[in-house]
Amino acid sequence: MPATGHVNPGLPIARELVARGHDVRWYSTPRFRKAIEGVGARWVPFRHATLLDEEQLDATHTARPSSGVAQLRYDVKNIFVSAMPGMLRDLLDELRREPADAIVGDNASAVVEAVHMKLGIRWAVYGITVLSMPSIDTAPFGLALPPSATPLGRLRNRLLYWLVDRVIFREANDHNDKLRRGVGLPPLGSSIFDFARKADLYLQASVPSFEYPRTDMPDNLHFIGASVPAPPADWGPPSWWGEMERRKVVLVTQGTINNDFDQLIRPAIRALSSEDIFVVVTTGSKPASEVGISPLPWNVRVEQFIPYAHLMPHVDLLLTNGGYGSIQIVLAHGVPVVAIGKTEEKPEIANRVQWSGVGVGLKERIPSQKRIRETVSHVLQTPTYAARAEALRYELAGLEAHRVGADLLEELVGAQGESSWLASA
């Protein structure tokens, strides 16, 4: 899917495959052409599919709710499911023109399953967020409830799955089946959140300790570690870089695209302005000047972008709206987390932060300054959070997502041999 949080985790894997001599094509929108070609892959444009711009979702989808399950339900039906027919047409045209040994999509790209059904091509999925597939041990994805594998908990889970499939996401499931019939495919036969269970390979960018335990984990799923982007070669540190050595450092970020700074960045700056800590804020796609607080507090520095590879060794805590990729990267450096978010799947991510013990997760859209200050202070002053984050760093240290992902994809296509599927399609 052409969105930053969906594209970025796959770029290191693509770079590694290209470095090993493989030919990689990436189907996406013009927004990501530079990043795709920057890792050595060939960009394939949208032709029949509707262009998706993550920065314009509220403008192009005026009926989109602002947060919670209602927003997730809208997005699944009207953005992810509805994109499938146009994407399928584009990908079938591309693969009939030039075959491939495998097709890989993020775990929101159900179109890869449709391509597999049409052409028989091997298919793989890489996870860009927490596991969304159903399990007897967990509540349905989107409800942000803790897991339970007790007899009563599993009964709760079964009832909730019925509620989710038949009521909450019924429109999305029905819409998906209707679109599939329109392109000559049978109904999915399961929840739309479970399409990836049938994949030949599922690459989950994390480690088991961050995810809920499941007794029915599918055999195709492999935890591959954090997908850490390579730092730009031409980056130089700002003039204040040495000031981080004097105090504990808190990094504040809303990710690359979330531009409503009143949700977290501005409240955090004000909340932490009197604390004896050093606060680094990154603004992502907007210039640092658009934070609009002048003068900045004495202990706050704002930059549009700082490579995590350079910054993380100095950071003691990440304060974030809950982006999955950012959290995995900071855990790879042993940094504890405060995750505050209520949009998209952010409450589910906040739950995993809490569950794994690496920090505190708050399911709030706009936290109060008092809430931010007290939570940050609590995590910094409670050694168990840093200890758990360090334990996950140790677990992640044995995995390099780009290499493990490339190894598994090589095994997948190696088992298939030559690209002979097209002749019989």
N, C-alpha and C positions, 0 to 999 in steps of 0.2 A: 504494500500500500504506500502511496506517495506522501508520506509524512515523516518528519525528522526522527521521531522515536521508533519508527518502523524501519527506516533505511539505515540509520547509523550503525545499529548492531550487526548488520550484514556486511558492511564495508570491509572490516578487517578480514573476514573470511574470503570475500571476493579477491582482496589484495593478495592473500596467501595462495589462492588457487591460480591466479595469474602468474605469481612468482614461480610456481611449480610447472609452468608451461601450459596450463589449460586455457581454453578459449571460453571466456565468460561474457555473456550478454546480460544486460539489466534493463528490464522494461519499467519505465517510470516517466514522470512529467519533466518538463524543461527545468524546473526548480532544482532538480538533483543531477542534472547532466554533468556539471563540473565535478561534483563529488564522485560520481560513477566513473567518469573518464580519468579522474585523478588516481584511482586505484588500478587503472589499466584495463578496466572492463569496457565493453562497447555498449553505448546507450541506444536503447530501442524506444522510440516515442509512442505515446498514446495516439491512436488515430481515430478509432470509433468510440472508445471509452470517454466518458465525461471527465474533464480535467478536475482534479481535486486540489484545492488550495487550503491548507490547514489554517492559514491566517485569516481566511474569509468565511469560515464555516458559519458563524452567526449571521453574517450578511447574506449568504446564499441560502441558508436554512433558517428563515426567520421564525419558524415554529419550534426550533430546537430548545428544549428546556436548559436551564442554566447549570444543573448539577444533579447528582444522585442517580438512582435507578432509572428515573424518567429520561434523563439524558442518555444513559447507556442504551436503553431500549430504543430511543429514537435513532441513535447513531448506528446501531446494529442493522436496523431495517433500512434506513434511508441513505446511509453512506456506504457501509460495508457490503450488505447484501445486494443493494441496487446497482452497485458497480459491476457485478459479475458478468452480465451478458456482453457489454461492450468490451470488457477486458478479455473475455473468452474469445471473442471474434478476432481481436488484435493478436492474441497469442497463437491461435490456430493458424492464422495467416503467416505469422512469423516462423512458426515451427514447420509448416509445410514448405515454406520457401527455403529454410535452412534448419535441418534437424538438430537435435541436441540429445545428449545421453541422459540428462536429468533436468527437472525443473524444481526450483527452490523458491519458496515464498515464506513471508513471516506468518505468524500464527493467526493473523486476521485476514489473510489472503486465501479465502476458500476457493478462489478461481483455480488454484493449482490442482485441487482435487478434481475439478471439472475437466481440466486439460488432461489429466491422467485418465479419466473415464472415457474421454473422446479418442485419445491416441495411444493409450497403454504405456506412456512414458513413465519411467521411474520418477517418484516425487518425494520431496523432503520439505520439512518445515523448520524454521528457527523461531524460538520463543522470544518475544520482545517485552513480555510482562509475566506476571505470575501465571501458573498453570490454570487454564480456564476449563479444561475438559472435566466432565463429571466424574465423581468417585463415590463409592458407598460410604467413604469416611469423611466426606466434606459436604458442606452446604453448597448450593449452586453458586457459581461465579456471578458476581454482581450484587449479592445481598450483603457481602462483607460481614459474614458471621464466622465465628471460630469453628474449627473442625470438631467432630466428635465421632469416635469409632465404637462407642458403647452401644449395646442393643437399643436403648432409647434414642441415642444420638443417630444411629443409622435409620431408625424409623422416622425421626425428624427429617433426616436428609431425603429419604424417599418421598415424603409428603411435600417437601419444599421443591424437589425436582418436578413433581407433578404440577405444582402451582406455577413454577417458572415456565415450564414448557407449554402448559395449557392455558395460562392466563397472562402472565407478565410479558413473555416473549412469543405469545401465540401468533400475533400479527407478523412478526419477523419470520418465524418458522413457516407460516403459511405463504408469505411473500416469497421466501426462498424456494419452496417447492413449486410455486407457480412459475417463477423465472426459470427453474430447471426444466420444467415441462416445456416451456417455450423454446428452449435450445436443444430439446431432444434428449434430456437426461431424466432418469428416474428420480423420485423423491430421495432425499438424503437418508431417510430412515432413522434419524437420530436428531438430537439437539444440534443446532447450528454451532454450538460451542464445542462439539465433539467431533467435528469433521477430521481433525488432524490425527485422531486415534488410528485411522486407517492408513496413514502415511507410511512409506517405506522407512522413513527416518525422521526423528523429531529431535532437534538440537535445542536444549534449554540452556539459556545463558545465565547460569547460576550454579549453585551447589545444593545438595539435598538438605543441608542444615537450614537454609533460608526458606524452604518450601514446607507446606504441611505434609506430614507422613501419610502415605496411602498404601494399603495392602493390595490394591489393584492397579499399581503403576504399570503402564503398558511396556512391553518389551522393546518397542521401537524408540523409547525415550532415553536420551543420554544427556546428563548434565555436563556442560562443556566449559564452565567457568565464566568469568567476566569478559565481555567484549570491550577491550580497551583500545581506543583509537590511538594511532601513532601521532606523536607531537609534531607540529610543523617545524621544519628545520630552521626557518628564518625568524622565529619568535625570540624576543628579548624581554627580560623582566622589567617591570615599571620601576620608577625611582624609589618607591617606598618599600621595596621587597625586603630589605634588611630589617624593617620594623617588626616583622612577624616573629623574630627571635625573642622578643621581650615579654610577650604575653601569650596566653592560650588563644588560638585562632579559630573562629567560627566562620565557615563559608555559607553564604546565603545565596540560593539560586531558585528560580522558578522554571528552570529548563530553557530550551531554545525558543519556544514559540509562545508560551503563556505570557502575554504582554500587559495584563492588568496588574500593575505593580501595587495597587491597593490591596490585593489579595494576600501578599506575603512580604514583598521586599520593603515597601514603605513602613508597614507596621513593625517589621523586624528592626529596621534602622532606628526607629524611634524607641522601640522597646529595649534595645541593647546599648543605647547611646551613653548611659551612665554606668555601664558595667565595666569591670576591670578586665576586658578581653579585647582582642583585635578582630574586627569584623571585615571580612572581604565579601563584596557583593558582585556577582556577575549577572549581566542583563540579557545575554543571548542575542536575539535578533535585533534589539533596539540599542541605540547609542546610550552610553552611560549617562549622558546629560539629561536624558528623558526621565530619570528618576525624580528630578525636580525638587530636590531638597538642597537648599543652599543657605548658609554654608552647611557642609556635611559635619556631623559630630566628629570630635577629635579622634575617635577610635575607629572610624569607618573609611574604607577605601572602595571605590566603585570602578569596575572595568567591564567592558563589553564581553571580553573573552580572555580566559587564561587557560592554557592547556593543563588538564588534570594531572598529567604525568609530572609536570613541574611543581604544581601547587600542592598536591595531596601530601607529600612528605612533611609539610608544615602545618597541616590542618588537624585540629583536635575534635571538631564536630561539624557535621553537615546539617544545615537547616534547609529543608527543601519542601516543595509542594508534592513530592512523592514520585518523581520520575524514576522508572525502574532501572534504566541504563545507568543513570548517575549514581544510584544507590549501589549497584553492583560494582562500579568502578571504585567508589570510596571504600567499600568493604574489602576490595582487593588490596587496599592500603591500610586496613585495620582501623578505620575511622568510624565511630558510632554516629547514629543518625537520629534526627527529629524530623519525622515526615508528617506534614500537615496538608491534607487535601480532601476534596469532596467531589471533584469532577472526574469524568471518565472512569477508569478503573482505580483511581488513586486510593479510595478507601480499602480496597483489597490489598494494595501494596502496603498501606499503613498497618494493616493487620499482620502482615508477614514481618514487618519490622518489629512489632510488639512480640509476636510469637517466637521469633528467633532470638530475642533478647538483646539485639544489637542497638536498641534505642527505644524511642517512644513514638507511637503512631497516633495522630489525632485526626478524626474524621470531621474536619471543619473547613468551611470554604474561606472565611475571613476570620482568623483568630484575633483575639484581643491582645493588646500589647502586654498586659499582665500575664496572660496565658503563655505567650511566647517567652517572656523573661523567666518565668518560673520553671517552664519545661526545659529550656536551655540550661539553666542553672542546675536543675535536678540531674540531668544527664551528665554534665561536666563533673559534678561532685559525687557521682555514684560509680565507683570503679567497675562494677559488674558489667556495665554497658561496654566500656572500653575492652574489658577482658573477652566478652563474647565477640565483639568486632574483630579482635585480634585472633580469636579461634577461627573465625570464618576466613580471615586473611591467610591463615596457615592452610586451611582447606582449599582455598582458591589458588594458593601458590603452586600447587601441583598440576594446575590446568592452565593452558593458554588457549582461549576460546578459538582464536583464528586457526591455530594448528590442529587442535582436536577436531574442530568442525571440518577442516579440509581433509584430514585423515579419514573421517567417517564418510564424507562424500566420495572420496576416491574409492573406498571399499564398496560403496553403493554402485557406482558406475562400473567398477572393475568386475563385480559379480555379474553385471549385465552383458559385458562384452561390447561388440560393435553396435552402432546405431541402426538396428534393423527393424525397429518398431514401425517406422513410417511406411515401409513397403506394404505392410498389412493393414494400415489404418484406412 
